[in-house]
Amino acid sequence: MSAHTQFADDLSLYALGALEGDALDALEQHLKECAECRRELEWLRGDAALLALSVSGPRPPERARQRLMAAIAQEPRRKAPVENGPVRSGPESGSDAIPVRRRPWLGVLGWAAAAAAVLSVFVLLQQKKDLQRRLADFEAASAAQQRQLAEAKELMASLTSADAEHFTLVASKTPPQPQGRAIYVQRSGTLVFLASNMPALPPEKIYELWLIPTNGAPIPAGLFSPRADGNATVVKPPLPAGVQAKTFAITVEPASGSPAPTSQPIMVATRS
């Protein structure tokens, strides 16, 4: 259980001035170290003006209610003063007068009702905050799903467009023969590469895919390491748009990759 959850009920009682003993000392020590709980306390104190609201509302936490009522029960009782107002005569004698005394528990009950109203308001506002957080999380997740769907549609449109070029990369004839297939859209720079039967790499090494343009130096087109089954993929690496591809090639490079090939290509593509 987090410290914030542990002190949630104590903060409500502390805001009402009804927290005592070890719980009071522990909370005040925690408030010195926790800025989040101090902000929550100020928020609770600021909402004390909502006392004017109706006492109806959500039931406050049972543990907080029990502690509040126990604190009320421990309040010292003062002897009610004798009023100088009306008196009533005793049944035995018309001359003996019994003074009317106030009933202090009526004031306690009124204070308890007000405190219960405050706790109810606090619970209601906390529930509202929780619902707002859940709604924000849901909206963020929905937005992320919409972005992923849009990216998938864009990728599918690129791969199925009429101007998509297909390249096949083949290695030596030693079985099982490594193979690769590159699908490239020149106008947008979109590339999807699929490989199979790729040999495992030595430590600190990685495969690097290169776009070989019709003019100019090779362009890095993504790093990849094969899985245990020898398969690997490179999807939409950062490539400039509009570059005409002469072919694609694969080299073995240091683990961080290289800006230019440092070894002879192990696979070179031919157009499908």
C-alpha positions in Angstrom: 0.0 0.0 0.0 1.4 3.4 -1.0 2.0 6.2 1.5 -0.6 8.3 -0.2 -3.3 5.6 0.2 -2.2 5.0 3.8 -2.7 8.7 4.7 -5.9 9.3 2.6 -8.3 9.1 5.5 -6.0 10.8 7.9 -5.8 13.9 5.6 -9.6 14.3 5.7 -9.6 14.1 9.5 -6.6 16.4 9.7 -8.4 19.0 7.6 -11.3 18.9 10.1 -9.0 19.1 13.1 -10.2 15.7 14.4 -6.9 13.8 14.1 -5.0 13.0 17.4 -2.3 10.9 19.0 0.3 8.9 17.0 -1.7 9.2 13.8 -1.4 13.0 14.0 2.3 12.9 14.6 2.8 10.4 11.7 0.8 12.5 9.3 2.5 15.7 10.2 5.9 14.0 9.7 4.8 12.7 6.3 3.5 16.1 5.2 7.0 17.6 5.8 8.4 15.1 3.2 5.5 14.8 0.7 4.6 17.7 -1.5 1.8 15.7 -3.2 0.0 15.2 0.2 0.5 18.8 1.1 -1.2 19.9 -2.1 -4.0 17.4 -1.4 -4.4 18.8 2.1 -4.7 22.4 0.7 -7.3 21.1 -1.8 -9.3 19.5 1.1 -9.1 22.7 3.2 -10.2 24.8 0.2 -13.3 22.7 -0.3 -14.4 23.1 3.3 -16.6 25.9 2.0 -18.9 23.2 0.7 -20.3 22.7 4.2 -23.4 24.5 3.0 -24.2 21.6 0.7 -26.8 19.0 1.6 -25.7 16.2 3.9 -27.0 13.6 1.4 -24.4 12.1 -0.8 -21.9 9.1 -1.0 -21.3 7.3 2.2 -17.8 8.2 3.7 -15.2 5.5 4.2 -16.3 3.4 7.3 -12.8 3.5 8.8 -12.7 7.4 8.6 -16.2 7.6 10.1 -15.3 5.3 13.0 -12.2 7.3 13.8 -14.2 10.5 13.6 -16.9 9.3 16.0 -14.3 8.0 18.4 -12.6 11.4 18.4 -16.0 13.0 19.2 -16.6 10.5 22.0 -13.3 11.4 23.6 -14.1 15.2 23.7 -14.2 16.4 27.3 -17.8 17.1 28.6 -18.4 20.3 30.3 -21.1 20.7 32.9 -24.0 22.6 31.4 -24.7 25.9 33.2 -28.0 26.5 34.9 -30.1 28.9 32.9 -31.8 31.8 34.6 -34.8 31.3 32.4 -37.9 29.2 32.9 -38.2 26.6 35.7 -40.6 23.9 36.3 -42.2 23.0 39.7 -41.6 19.7 41.4 -44.5 17.3 41.9 -44.2 17.3 45.7 -44.0 21.0 46.4 -45.1 24.0 44.5 -42.2 26.1 45.9 -39.3 23.9 44.8 -38.2 24.7 41.3 -36.0 22.4 39.1 -33.8 24.5 36.7 -33.9 23.5 33.0 -30.5 22.4 31.8 -29.2 22.3 28.2 -28.5 19.0 26.6 -24.9 19.2 25.3 -25.2 16.1 23.1 -27.5 18.1 20.8 -24.5 20.4 19.8 -22.3 17.3 19.4 -24.8 15.8 17.0 -25.0 18.9 15.0 -21.2 19.1 14.7 -21.1 15.4 13.7 -23.7 16.0 11.0 -21.6 18.8 9.6 -18.5 16.7 9.7 -20.3 13.9 7.9 -21.4 16.4 5.3 -17.8 17.5 4.7 -16.6 13.9 4.5 -19.3 13.1 2.0 -18.3 16.1 -0.2 -14.6 15.0 0.0 -15.5 11.5 -1.1 -17.7 12.8 -4.0 -14.9 15.1 -5.2 -12.3 12.4 -5.0 -14.6 10.1 -7.0 -15.0 12.9 -9.6 -11.2 13.2 -9.9 -10.8 9.5 -10.3 -13.4 9.4 -13.1 -11.7 12.4 -14.8 -8.3 10.5 -14.7 -9.9 7.4 -16.1 -11.6 9.3 -18.9 -8.2 11.0 -19.8 -6.5 7.6 -19.9 -9.2 6.2 -22.1 -9.0 9.2 -24.5 -5.2 8.8 -24.7 -5.5 5.1 -25.4 -8.1 5.7 -28.1 -5.9 8.4 -29.7 -3.0 6.0 -29.8 -5.1 3.3 -31.4 -6.3 5.8 -34.0 -2.7 6.7 -34.8 -1.6 3.1 -35.2 -4.6 2.4 -37.5 -3.7 5.4 -39.6 -0.1 4.3 -39.9 -1.1 0.8 -40.8 -3.4 2.1 -43.5 -0.7 4.3 -44.9 1.8 1.4 -44.9 -0.7 -0.9 -46.7 -1.5 1.8 -49.3 2.3 2.2 -50.0 2.9 -1.5 -50.3 0.0 -2.1 -52.7 0.5 1.1 -54.8 1.2 0.7 -58.5 4.7 2.3 -58.3 6.0 0.0 -55.5 9.2 -1.7 -56.6 10.1 -5.2 -55.5 13.7 -6.4 -54.9 14.9 -9.9 -54.0 18.2 -10.4 -52.2 20.0 -13.7 -52.5 23.2 -15.0 -50.8 25.4 -18.0 -51.6 23.9 -21.3 -52.7 24.8 -23.0 -49.4 21.6 -24.4 -47.9 19.5 -23.2 -46.2 19.9 -20.2 -48.6 19.4 -16.8 -46.9 16.9 -14.7 -48.7 15.5 -11.1 -48.5 12.8 -9.2 -50.1 12.6 -5.4 -50.2 9.5 -3.4 -51.2 10.3 0.2 -51.9 8.2 3.2 -52.9 10.5 5.9 -54.3 8.2 8.9 -54.1 7.6 8.6 -50.3 10.8 6.8 -49.3 8.8 3.9 -47.8 10.6 0.6 -47.4 9.7 -2.8 -46.0 12.3 -5.5 -45.9 11.7 -9.2 -45.0 14.6 -11.7 -44.6 14.7 -15.5 -43.9 17.3 -18.1 -43.1 19.8 -15.4 -42.0 22.8 -16.9 -40.2 23.4 -16.0 -36.6 25.8 -13.1 -36.0 29.1 -13.0 -34.0 29.0 -11.0 -30.8 29.0 -7.2 -31.2 27.9 -7.5 -34.8 24.7 -6.6 -36.7 23.3 -6.7 -40.2 22.9 -3.4 -42.0 20.7 -2.9 -45.0 21.8 -0.4 -47.7 19.9 1.5 -50.4 22.2 1.8 -53.4 21.0 4.8 -55.4 21.6 5.2 -59.1 23.8 8.1 -58.2 25.8 8.7 -55.0 27.0 6.8 -52.0 25.0 3.9 -50.3 22.3 5.1 -47.9 21.8 3.3 -44.5 18.4 1.7 -44.6 18.1 0.0 -41.2 19.8 -2.4 -38.8 18.6 -5.9 -37.9 19.5 -9.1 -36.1 17.8 -12.3 -37.1 15.6 -14.2 -34.6 16.2 -17.8 -33.6 14.4 -19.0 -36.7 16.6 -16.8 -39.0 13.8 -14.4 -39.9 14.1 -10.6 -39.6 12.2 -7.5 -40.7 12.9 -3.8 -41.3 9.8 -1.6 -41.6 9.8 2.1 -42.7 13.4 3.1 -41.8 14.1 6.8 -42.1 14.9 7.3 -45.8 14.7 10.5 -47.9 11.8 10.6 -50.3 12.4 10.6 -54.1 15.7 8.7 -54.1 15.9 6.3 -57.1 17.1 2.9 -56.0 19.5 1.0 -58.2 19.6 -2.0 -55.8 19.8 -3.0 -52.1 22.6 -4.7 -50.2 23.4 -6.2 -46.8 26.7 -6.0 -44.9 27.9 -7.1 -41.5 28.7 -4.1 -39.3 29.6 -3.2 -35.7 26.6 -3.4 -33.3 25.9 0.3 -33.5 25.9 0.4 -37.3 28.0 2.4 -39.7 27.4 5.5 -41.8 29.1 3.7 -44.8 29.7 0.0 -45.5 32.8 -1.4 -43.8 32.7 -4.8 -45.4 31.8 -6.5 -48.7 28.1 -7.1 -49.1 26.9 -10.6 -48.3 23.7 -10.2 -50.2 22.8 -7.9 -53.2 19.3 -7.5 -54.6 18.0 -8.0 -58.1 14.7 -6.7 -59.3 11.8 -9.2 -59.0 
